[in-house]
Amino acid sequence: MESLALVVSIMIGNILFSGPFALFLTLPRIRSISDSRLFLIVRRVAMGAAALTGISLSTLFLFNHLPLIVNVLALICIATHLWAADREYGKFISSRLRRNG
């Protein structure tokens, strides 16, 4: 039973912290640290790995019958990953949602 609790706590920790980690990687200060292509690739791979695990676990939690707080955390995780992707790739998503975009 302890190992199951550990797995669930790691999964919930992942959806809690992967979104803020992706947002941290897209801060303008972090983006301006280095102009090298290697740093850009490493940063985007780290952000993609965080998004892949965070969004996949969030959808797993959303489609199961779990308490409301876990579903809210999963929705927040998906929203923060979409926000981070929007900041990283030049406001592509938000420009499509604007009226005069």
Long-range contacts (C-beta under 8 A, 24 or more apart in sequence): 11-57, 11-61, 12-70, 12-73, 14-53, 14-54, 14-57, 15-54, 15-57, 15-58, 15-61, 15-73, 15-74, 15-77, 16-73, 16-77, 18-50, 18-51, 18-53, 18-54, 18-77, 18-81, 19-50, 19-54, 19-76, 19-77, 19-79, 19-80, 19-81, 19-84, 20-80, 21-50, 22-47, 22-50, 22-51, 22-54, 22-80, 22-81, 22-84, 22-85, 23-80, 23-83, 23-84, 23-87, 25-50, 25-84, 25-88, 26-84, 26-87, 26-88, 44-88, 47-84, 47-85, 47-88, 50-81, 51-81, 51-84, 51-85, 54-78, 54-81, 55-81
